[in-house]
Amino acid sequence: MSADQVTLELSPREGGSYTRLSLSASLPTALPPRELRRLFAMLAFWSGWPVNVVLRVDATTAGWCERCTDALCAVRIRDLEVSFVLSDRTSPAGSRPEGASANEGPKR
């Protein structure tokens, strides 16, 4: 898949009574708030449930996360549920305090 390709995968569920939808894409981070709101409203209406949004972040992607959450503020609260997945990499390489290992905090 190229960086600008959008893939929508549909498959039947429960004998065709429902459709499983999977969307994969690389899009510019600066998403237009109006269009994002419309997309979430349509998906929530179609499914009957809020859209579950998972933001995967670590210490190096805080700025990206802030821009995404700012964009999601345009979406009606009833149309989405947001959760965060924090990676194990909580600090940029080399920024761990001296004497601290990956499994313990700084030595005091």
GROMACS elastic network, one bead per residue, 0.5 to 0.9 nm:
[ bonds ]
;  ai    aj funct       b0    kb
    1     4     6  0.81455   500
    1     5     6  0.62274   500
    1     6     6  0.83727   500
    1     7     6  0.84121   500
    1    25     6  0.89771   500
    2     5     6  0.53494   500
    2     6     6  0.87187   500
    2    26     6  0.86599   500
    3     6     6  0.85897   500
    3    25     6  0.76755   500
    3    26     6  0.57187   500
    3    27     6  0.82230   500
    4    25     6  0.71268   500
    4    26     6  0.57933   500
    4    27     6  0.68801   500
    5    24     6  0.84669   500
    5    25     6  0.61391   500
    5    26     6  0.69511   500
    5    27     6  0.87543   500
    6    23     6  0.74049   500
    6    24     6  0.59636   500
    6    26     6  0.70757   500
    6    27     6  0.84808   500
    7    22     6  0.80163   500
    7    23     6  0.57634   500
    7    24     6  0.51962   500
    7    25     6  0.62666   500
    8    21     6  0.69782   500
    8    22     6  0.57692   500
    8    24     6  0.65711   500
    8    25     6  0.86495   500
    9    20     6  0.79313   500
    9    21     6  0.57556   500
    9    23     6  0.63380   500
    9    24     6  0.83611   500
   10    19     6  0.63993   500
   10    20     6  0.55426   500
   10    22     6  0.65127   500
   10    23     6  0.88711   500
   11    16     6  0.84054   500
   11    18     6  0.86831   500
   11    19     6  0.56716   500
   11    20     6  0.51562   500
   11    21     6  0.68286   500
   11    22     6  0.87219   500
   12    15     6  0.65615   500
   12    17     6  0.74385   500
   12    18     6  0.61304   500
   12    20     6  0.60734   500
   13    16     6  0.52823   500
   13    17     6  0.64278   500
   13    18     6  0.50140   500
   13    19     6  0.55002   500
   13    20     6  0.63070   500
   14    17     6  0.55834   500
   14    18     6  0.61689   500
   14    19     6  0.84133   500
   15    18     6  0.75911   500
   16    19     6  0.66267   500
   26    29     6  0.88607   500
   27    30     6  0.84468   500
   27    31     6  0.80310   500
   28    31     6  0.65314   500
   29    64     6  0.75881   500
   29    67     6  0.73349   500
   29    68     6  0.69310   500
   29    71     6  0.89478   500
   30    33     6  0.87170   500
   30    67     6  0.73732   500
   30    68     6  0.78491   500
   30    71     6  0.76425   500
   31    34     6  0.87522   500
   31    35     6  0.76874   500
   31    36     6  0.67104   500
   31    68     6  0.81709   500
   31    71     6  0.66014   500
   32    35     6  0.54639   500
   32    36     6  0.61203   500
   32    37     6  0.86463   500
   32    71     6  0.74974   500
   33    36     6  0.50323   500
   33    37     6  0.60521   500
   33    38     6  0.86161   500
   33    70     6  0.89425   500
   33    71     6  0.56742   500
   33    72     6  0.74293   500
   33    73     6  0.81162   500
   33    74     6  0.53633   500
   33    75     6  0.75588   500
   34    37     6  0.51905   500
   34    38     6  0.63311   500
   34    39     6  0.87595   500
   34    74     6  0.70149   500
   34    75     6  0.83013   500
   35    38     6  0.50184   500
   35    39     6  0.61351   500
   35    40     6  0.86690   500
   36    39     6  0.51085   500
   36    40     6  0.62563   500
   36    41     6  0.85297   500
   36    71     6  0.76944   500
   36    72     6  0.75338   500
   36    74     6  0.73700   500
   36    75     6  0.68273   500
   37    40     6  0.53395   500
   37    41     6  0.60740   500
   37    42     6  0.86162   500
   37    72     6  0.79085   500
   37    73     6  0.89140   500
   37    74     6  0.59091   500
   37    76     6  0.69824   500
   37    79     6  0.86141   500
   38    41     6  0.50919   500
   38    42     6  0.61296   500
   38    43     6  0.86489   500
   38    75     6  0.79933   500
   39    42     6  0.52528   500
   39    43     6  0.62444   500
   39    44     6  0.85984   500
   39    75     6  0.89612   500
   40    43     6  0.51275   500
   40    44     6  0.59496   500
   40    45     6  0.83502   500
   40    50     6  0.81080   500
   40    51     6  0.67425   500
   40    75     6  0.68301   500
   40    76     6  0.82521   500
   40    79     6  0.60179   500
   40    80     6  0.71654   500
   41    44     6  0.52258   500
   41    45     6  0.59923   500
   41    46     6  0.84898   500
   41    50     6  0.86184   500
   41    51     6  0.88415   500
   41    75     6  0.77541   500
   41    76     6  0.76817   500
   41    78     6  0.88399   500
   41    79     6  0.58741   500
   41    80     6  0.87550   500
   42    45     6  0.51236   500
   42    46     6  0.60182   500
   42    47     6  0.85699   500
   42    79     6  0.88735   500
   43    46     6  0.50942   500
   43    47     6  0.60748   500
   43    48     6  0.81563   500
   43    49     6  0.82530   500
   43    50     6  0.79498   500
   43    51     6  0.69280   500
   43    79     6  0.81503   500
   44    47     6  0.52884   500
   44    48     6  0.54947   500
   44    49     6  0.51766   500
   44    50     6  0.50209   500
   44    51     6  0.59087   500
   44    78     6  0.84082   500
   44    79     6  0.54864   500
   44    80     6  0.76581   500
   45    48     6  0.51771   500
   45    49     6  0.71828   500
   45    50     6  0.83055   500
   45    79     6  0.81928   500
   46    49     6  0.81303   500
   47    50     6  0.78939   500
   47    51     6  0.85306   500
   49    52     6  0.87463   500
   49    78     6  0.85785   500
   49    79     6  0.73316   500
   49    80     6  0.82500   500
   50    77     6  0.84742   500
   50    78     6  0.62096   500
   50    81     6  0.61875   500
   51    78     6  0.89392   500
   51    79     6  0.59861   500
   51    81     6  0.60424   500
   51    82     6  0.83466   500
   52    79     6  0.88344   500
   52    80     6  0.58117   500
   52    82     6  0.60582   500
   52    83     6  0.76866   500
   53    80     6  0.68073   500
   53    81     6  0.59246   500
   53    83     6  0.62608   500
   53    84     6  0.84027   500
   54    81     6  0.84580   500
   54    82     6  0.59492   500
   54    84     6  0.55930   500
   54    85     6  0.68852   500
   55    65     6  0.72685   500
   55    68     6  0.84265   500
   55    69     6  0.88643   500
   55    82     6  0.75440   500
   55    83     6  0.63643   500
   55    85     6  0.60920   500
   55    86     6  0.84099   500
   56    61     6  0.88362   500
   56    65     6  0.83456   500
   56    83     6  0.87601   500
   56    84     6  0.59449   500
   56    86     6  0.60462   500
   56    87     6  0.71725   500
   57    60     6  0.78067   500
   57    61     6  0.57247   500
   57    62     6  0.69048   500
   57    64     6  0.84848   500
   57    65     6  0.67939   500
   57    84     6  0.71714   500
   57    85     6  0.62232   500
   57    86     6  0.51807   500
   57    87     6  0.62149   500
   58    61     6  0.55079   500
   58    62     6  0.67646   500
   58    85     6  0.84319   500
   58    86     6  0.55960   500
   58    87     6  0.52997   500
   58    88     6  0.75639   500
   58    89     6  0.60625   500
   58    90     6  0.55530   500
   58    91     6  0.74633   500
   58    92     6  0.87602   500
   59    62     6  0.57483   500
   59    86     6  0.86672   500
   59    87     6  0.85251   500
   59    89     6  0.71006   500
   59    90     6  0.51389   500
   59    91     6  0.52242   500
   59    92     6  0.64783   500
   60    63     6  0.79208   500
   60    64     6  0.88066   500
   60    89     6  0.86739   500
   60    90     6  0.81196   500
   60    91     6  0.72057   500
   60    92     6  0.62373   500
   61    64     6  0.52816   500
   61    65     6  0.62122   500
   61    66     6  0.87333   500
   62    65     6  0.50235   500
   62    66     6  0.61883   500
   62    67     6  0.87723   500
   63    66     6  0.51104   500
   63    67     6  0.63884   500
   63    68     6  0.87346   500
   64    67     6  0.52154   500
   64    68     6  0.62640   500
   64    69     6  0.86864   500
   65    68     6  0.51042   500
   65    69     6  0.61053   500
   65    70     6  0.84771   500
   66    69     6  0.52098   500
   66    70     6  0.60562   500
   66    71     6  0.86320   500
   67    70     6  0.50872   500
   67    71     6  0.62804   500
   67    72     6  0.87059   500
   68    71     6  0.51030   500
   68    72     6  0.61958   500
   68    73     6  0.87620   500
   69    73     6  0.63238   500
   70    73     6  0.52719   500
   70    74     6  0.76136   500
   71    74     6  0.58676   500
   71    75     6  0.78717   500
   72    75     6  0.53984   500
   72    76     6  0.85914   500
   72    80     6  0.87272   500
   73    76     6  0.75897   500
   73    77     6  0.81995   500
   74    77     6  0.88910   500
   75    78     6  0.83864   500
   75    79     6  0.68143   500
   75    80     6  0.73672   500
   76    79     6  0.54608   500
   76    80     6  0.72343   500
   77    80     6  0.57590   500
   77    81     6  0.75617   500
   78    81     6  0.79542   500
   86    89     6  0.80738   500
   86    90     6  0.77081   500
   87    90     6  0.66414   500
   88    91     6  0.88058   500
   89    92     6  0.72637   500
   89    93     6  0.84695   500
   89   102     6  0.89975   500
   91    94     6  0.81233   500
   91    95     6  0.62993   500
   91    96     6  0.68555   500
   92    95     6  0.57493   500
   92    96     6  0.79344   500
   93    96     6  0.74411   500
   94    97     6  0.84180   500
   95    98     6  0.87143   500
   96    99     6  0.83705   500
   96   100     6  0.65252   500
   96   101     6  0.78469   500
   96   102     6  0.82891   500
   96   105     6  0.88316   500
   96   106     6  0.80259   500
   97   100     6  0.56542   500
   97   101     6  0.86159   500
   97   105     6  0.82683   500
   97   106     6  0.58794   500
   97   107     6  0.82894   500
   98   101     6  0.85841   500
   98   106     6  0.73202   500
   98   107     6  0.80838   500
   99   105     6  0.89557   500
   99   106     6  0.66630   500
   99   107     6  0.63062   500
  100   103     6  0.79981   500
  100   104     6  0.61270   500
  100   105     6  0.57242   500
  100   107     6  0.62388   500
  101   104     6  0.54526   500
  101   105     6  0.71008   500
  101   106     6  0.79357   500
  102   105     6  0.77993   500
  104   107     6  0.83471   500
  105   108     6  0.89997   500
